[in-house]
């Protein structure tokens, strides 16, 4: 997998996890503060879309993931 694919997998996974833990209707509800993590991921996606730079993608590339097209 390329680094941009891994970034999207991480982002989607973290958003789903934070919704499972932060949404009161979820059977795994823990605290609504988990929804702040959803906001954090969304803001990072927005920032990377505007600046064309993503810290996680840079980190994954340094760990050996190949760059996407």
For each residue, the residues with C-beta under 8 A, 3 or more apart:
1: 5 6 9 65
2: 5 6 65 66 67 68 69
3: 6 7 57 60 61 65 66 67 68
4: 7 8 57 67 68
5: 1 2 8 9 68
6: 1 2 3 9 10 56 57 60 65
7: 3 4 10 11 48 54 56 57 60
8: 4 5 11 12
9: 1 5 6 12 13
10: 6 7 13 14 56
11: 7 8 14 15 41 44 45
12: 8 9 15 16
13: 9 10 16 17
14: 10 11 17 18 37 38 41
15: 11 12 18 19 38 41 42
16: 12 13 19 20
17: 13 14 20 21
18: 14 15 21 22 34 35 37 38 41
19: 15 16 22 23 26 34 35 38
20: 16 17 23 26 28
21: 17 18 26 28 29 30 31 34
22: 18 19 26 29 30 31 32 33 34 35 36 37 38
23: 19 20 26 29 35
24: 29 32
25: 29
26: 19 20 21 22 23 29
27:
28: 20 21
29: 21 22 23 24 25 26
30: 21 22 34
31: 21 22 34
32: 22 24 35
33: 22 36
34: 18 19 21 22 30 31 37 38
35: 18 19 22 23 32 38 39
36: 22 33 39 40
37: 14 18 22 34 40 41
38: 14 15 18 19 22 34 35 41 42
39: 35 36 42 43
40: 36 37 43 44
41: 11 14 15 18 37 38 44 45
42: 15 38 39 45 46
43: 39 40 46 47
44: 11 40 41 47 48 54 55 56
45: 11 41 42 48 49
46: 42 43 49 50
47: 43 44 50 51
48: 7 44 45 51 52 53 54 57
49: 45 46 52
50: 46 47
51: 47 48
52: 48 49
53: 48 58
54: 7 44 48 57 58
55: 44 58 59
56: 6 7 10 44 59 60
57: 3 4 6 7 48 54 60 61
58: 53 54 55 61 62
59: 55 56 62 63
60: 3 6 7 56 57 63 65
61: 3 57 58 64 65 66 67
62: 58 59
63: 59 60
64: 61
65: 1 2 3 6 60 61
66: 2 3 61
67: 2 3 4 61
68: 2 3 4 5
69: 2
